[in-house]
Amino acid sequence: MTPDSTARSVDFFRVAARYYDDDYAALGYDADVKFYAGLAADCGGPVLEMGCGTGRVLLPTARAGVTIHGLEISPDMLAVLRERLRQEPAEVRQRVSWTEGDLRSAEVSGRFALVTAPFRVAQILIERQDQRAWLRNVRRHLASGGALCFDVFQPDYRLLAAPRGPEPELDRPDPATGGRIHRRFRTVPRPETQTLEVEIQWIHEDPAGRVTSESSGQFQLRWFTRGELENLLELEGFRITDYWGSFRGEPFGEGATDQIIRAVALHRHSWVVEAER
C-alpha cells in the first residue's frame, strides 16, 4: 500500500463511513459476520481484528462474549464505531478496545489467540512489500498457537476483463430524510498491476424523488490467486490449516466465490525446515 493508496483508502472511508452499516445491512451481506464471530467464540479470544471499520464484525463478536481489539486506519470509521458502542450494554463495551493505526505497522499491547482481517481488508494492500509487512505485523501479535484468518474474493476473470458501470447496486430508504439513497458503482481493471479501481457514488433523493445531493469515493483493490496467497503465507512463515470457498465453510474449489484462509505461524526452526523441503 503506497502512500498514495493509503491516502485514497482514508479519503474513501471519510465519505463512506456514514453509509457503511446501512448499505451492507440493506445488501444482506452478513454471512462473514456470523463466520468470524463463530471462529472467535470457538477460540475463546482474545481477538485482534485488523481493519475493524465501524464494528460490523467486531460488535457481534463482542456480543458473543469474546474480548476483541480493533485496529483501523480511518478515524471516520472509528467515530461510527464509538457511536455504535455507546448503544451497547456495559458488558459488551467492556470487551471492546481499539487503536487507530496502520495494519502494516501499528503495535497493540498483548498477544491474541486469533487475528482476523475480514471483508477483503488484505486487498487494500497493493504492493508486495505491504502484504509482507502486514503478515509480519500479524506474527508479532499472535499468541503461541494462535491463528490468522482473512478473506479475499475469488477472481471472476470475466468481470475483470473490461470496465463496468456506472451500474446501480442498491436503492434503500434514507432514515434521516424519508427519501431514498441510490448507490452506484464503476470498476476499471488494471491487469498489469492485478488491481481493480472502484468508484462508488451515493445519490440522495427527497420523498418527492428530487435529487438533493451526491457524493462519491474511489479506492483500489488488489486481487489474488490461490497460488500466490499460498506462496506469500509460506514466505512469511505461515502454514495454512484451512482454505474455504465460502462463509458456509465449504472447501475451496470449483464455483467458489471467496478465498477464506486460516493459517498458523510457524516457529522459526519449523519455518526454516519447511522452507527447505
Residue, then its C-alpha position, 0 to 999 in steps of 0.5 A: m500500500t503506497p502512500d498514495s493508496t493509503a491516502r485514497s483508502v482514508d479519503f474513501f472511508r471519510v465519505a463512506a463511513r456514514y453509509y457503511d452499516d446501512d448499505y451492507a445491512a440493506l445488501g444482506y451481506d452478513a454471512d462473514v459476520k456470523f463466520y468470524a464471530g463463530l471462529a472467535a467464540d470457538c477460540g475463546g479470544p482474545v481477538l485482534e481484528m485488523g481493519c475493524g471499520t465501524g464494528r460490523v464484525l467486531l460488535p457481534t463478536a463482542r456480543a458473543g462474549v469474546t474480548i476483541h481489539g480493533l485496529e483501523i486506519s480511518p478515524d471516520m470509521l472509528a467515530v461510527l464505531r464509538e457511536r455504535l458502542r455507546q448503544e451497547p450494554a456495559e458488558v459488551r463495551q467492556r470487551v471492546s478496545w481499539t487503536e487507530g493505526d496502520l495494519r502494516s505497522a501499528e503495535v497493540s499491547g498483548r498477544f491474541a489467540l486469533v487475528t482476523a482481517p475480514f471483508r477483503v481488508a488484505q486487498i487494500l494492500i497493493e504492493r508486495q512489500d505491504q502484504r509482507a509487512w502486514l503478515r509480519n505485523v500479524r506474527r508479532h501479535l499472535a499468541s503461541g498457537g494462535a491463528l490468522c484468518f482473512d478473506v479475499f474474493q475469488p477472481d471472476y476473470r470475466l468481470l475483470a476483463a473490461p470496465r463496468g458501470p456506472e451500474p446501480e447496486l442498491d436503492r434503500p430508504d434514507p432514515a434521516t430524510g424519508g427519501r431514498i439513497h441510490r448507490r452506484f458503482r464503476t470498476v476499471p481493471r488494471p491487469e498489469t498491476q492485478t488491481l481493480e479501481v472502484e468508484i462508488q457514488w451515493i445519490h440522495e433523493d427527497p420523498a418527492g424523488r428530487v435529487t438533493s445531493e451526491s457524493s462519491g469515493q474511489f479506492q483500489l483493490r488488489w486481487f489474488t490467486r490461490g497460488e500466490l496467497e499460498n506462496l506469500l503465507e509460506l514466505e512469511g512463515f505461515r502454514i495454512t490449516d484451512y482454505w474455504g470457498s465460502f462463509r458456509g465453510e465449504p472447501f475451496g474449489e470449483g464455483a467458489t466465490d471467496q478465498i477464506i484462509r486460516a493459517v498458523a505461524l510457524h516457529r522459526h526452526s519449523w519455518v526454516v525446515e519447511a522452507e527447505r523441503 
